[in-house]
Amino acid sequence: MQNLDGQLITVVGGGGFLGRYVVQRLLARGARVRVAQREPRAATFLKPLGGLGQTQFVACDVRDAASVARAVQGSDAVINLVGAFADMQAVQADGAGHVAAAAKAASVAVLVHVSAIGADRQSASAYGRSKGDGEAAVRAAFADAAIVRPSIIFGREDQFINRFAAMIRMAPVVPVIAPDARFQPVYVGDVADAVVAALAPQAAGHLYEVGGPEVLTMRALLRWIADAIGRSPLFVEVPDVVASALASGFGWAPGAPITKDQWLMLQHDNVVADGAAGLAQLGITPTSLGSVSDSWLVQYRRHGRFAVKTPA
């Protein structure tokens, strides 16, 4: 385990879903952590995780290069976790470039940038393009940055498994869009471990694609969630032509089941590429969805923790 005692590590977006796990691991290893994000007060729940004076909170908007430069000053390492589904080019492309350029200008020794599987400057989706442009901007400004690309991240606070579980709990009929799209869900704790491992000197300049131990289609994933929470809705697979029309015609509306950009993302599998370096190269054993999800999916069962699951 890498010794981080006394190092000042700035975590941009440290109060988010992945951020809280990354910060927890850094604090446990003795690092001083500066949490940089637009709303610092929203991240103060992290303070009790460290010792007195071990955690600092600063305002930082990756779209504002000056605020990024102030946030990274004096850092030994910088970790950029910021992502968004709105204003994607400004946040995930330009913002990533601002972080990398500021880190280089401040003579920061190590930069870890978290991107996503599917990052591609030629992607049909704005999300994929902005992630690809972000990686290019990072490489241009800080060539030795380590880049971590996760698949869909799951965990207690996620907005993926929980969203589907809530829908399955409430609806007797569940539409399945892109039923054959494949995912490789990866546990948030494993991604956090990967990010921290990528601070090591041997990770400099490398790209890692991280996924869990299982590859599931959308169809299989929804059925797995239903079984895990003891529900039996009717699953109806939506033909691609209908799903595409739905996304194009109504994806802009608040509460729409799928946006046009999400539909475009679903046209490509979200799995680790053959031969890509990943969790194994970072010394991490992937955690299965089933081994940890019971601790929070229980809330979606009819009788909560008192529910009795029938054998499959």
Secondary structure, 3 states (H helix, E strand, C coil): CCCCCCCEEEEECCCCHHHHHHHHHHHHCCCEEEEEECCHHHHHHHHHHCCCCCEEEEECCCCCHHHHHHHHCCCCEEEECCCCCCCHHHHHHHHHHHHHHHHHHCCCCEEEEECCCCCCCCCCCHHHHHHHHHHHHHHHHCCCCEEEEECCEECCCCCCHHHHHHHHHHCCEEEECCCCCEECCEEHHHHHHHHHHCCCHHHCCCEEEECCCCCEEHHHHHHHHHHHCCCCCEEEECCHHHHHHHHHHHCCCCCCCCCHHHHHHCCCCECCCCCCCCCHHHCCCCCCHHHHCHHHHHHHCCCHHHCCCCCC
